C-alpha cells in the first residue's frame, strides 16, 4: 500500500496511508455527495477555501461531520498514530485551521492524481451536443 508523507505549512509532519480502491471510491462518492464534486477537485489541490465553502454550504451537517472525521482520523500528524473519535475531538477542538489543512492533505494524497488525470477538468459532451456541433 502506498503512503503519503509531507510537512504541513504549520511545520507539522503528516503521514497518510492511501486507501484501498473500494474504500477510496466509496469515500469519494460520499465526499462528492456531502461536499460537492467541484469542491473536492479544488480540495485535492489543497485549496482550504474550497473546503470552507463546501463545509459551510453542506446540507447534511451530521453526515458531513462523520465524513470529515473519517478522512482526518486516517492521518497521523506529528508522529501521532491515526486518531480515535475521542482523540479527534480533543485534537481539533479550537483548531479548525489544522483540521482544514489535514482534510485537504488527505484528499490530496488519495485523489489528486485521479483528478489531475483530466477526468474532472471538463465535462464530456453528450451525443446530442456532438450532433449539434456538426450542424
C-alpha positions, 0 to 999 in steps of 0.5 A, spaced: 500 500 500 502 506 498 503 512 503 503 519 503 508 523 507 509 531 507 510 537 512 504 541 513 505 549 512 504 549 520 511 545 520 507 539 522 509 532 519 503 528 516 503 521 514 497 518 510 496 511 508 492 511 501 486 507 501 484 501 498 480 502 491 473 500 494 474 504 500 477 510 496 471 510 491 466 509 496 469 515 500 469 519 494 462 518 492 460 520 499 465 526 499 462 528 492 455 527 495 456 531 502 461 536 499 460 537 492 464 534 486 467 541 484 469 542 491 473 536 492 477 537 485 479 544 488 480 540 495 485 535 492 489 541 490 489 543 497 485 549 496 482 550 504 477 555 501 474 550 497 473 546 503 470 552 507 465 553 502 463 546 501 463 545 509 459 551 510 454 550 504 453 542 506 446 540 507 447 534 511 451 537 517 451 530 521 453 526 515 458 531 513 461 531 520 462 523 520 465 524 513 470 529 515 472 525 521 473 519 517 478 522 512 482 526 518 482 520 523 486 516 517 492 521 518 497 521 523 500 528 524 506 529 528 508 522 529 501 521 532 498 514 530 491 515 526 486 518 531 480 515 535 473 519 535 475 521 542 482 523 540 479 527 534 475 531 538 480 533 543 485 534 537 481 539 533 477 542 538 479 550 537 483 548 531 479 548 525 485 551 521 489 544 522 483 540 521 482 544 514 489 543 512 489 535 514 482 534 510 485 537 504 492 533 505 488 527 505 484 528 499 490 530 496 494 524 497 488 519 495 485 523 489 489 528 486 492 524 481 485 521 479 483 528 478 489 531 475 488 525 470 483 530 466 477 526 468 474 532 472 477 538 468 471 538 463 465 535 462 464 530 456 459 532 451 453 528 450 451 525 443 446 530 442 451 536 443 456 532 438 450 532 433 449 539 434 456 541 433 456 538 426 450 542 424 
